[in-house]
């Protein structure tokens, strides 16, 4: 979901991603860190 959203919009805030996913900012930050570690 995060990658799809970023591909579609080219940018998004953590708050926007969290709202779209129905989750917390902290969860999005963890997911983004994990994606970065994976080179996504």
C-alpha positions in Angstrom: 0.0 0.0 0.0 2.8 2.5 0.9 4.7 1.9 -2.3 1.6 2.0 -4.4 0.6 5.4 -2.9 4.1 6.8 -3.3 4.2 5.7 -6.9 0.9 7.3 -7.6 1.5 10.6 -5.9 5.3 10.8 -5.8 5.1 12.1 -2.2 3.0 11.7 0.9 3.4 12.6 4.6 3.5 9.9 7.3 0.2 11.3 8.5 -1.4 10.9 5.1 -0.1 7.3 4.7 -1.3 6.4 8.2 -4.8 7.8 7.6 -5.1 6.0 4.3 -4.0 2.7 5.9 -6.0 3.2 9.0 -3.0 2.8 11.2 -0.6 4.9 13.4 2.2 7.2 12.3 4.6 4.9 14.3 3.5 1.9 12.2 4.1 3.8 9.0 7.5 4.9 10.2 8.5 1.3 11.0 7.2 0.1 7.6 9.1 2.9 5.8 12.3 2.0 7.7 11.8 -1.7 6.8 11.3 -0.8 3.1 14.4 1.3 3.2 16.4 -1.6 4.7 15.2 -3.8 1.8 16.2 -1.2 -0.8 12.7 -0.5 -1.9 
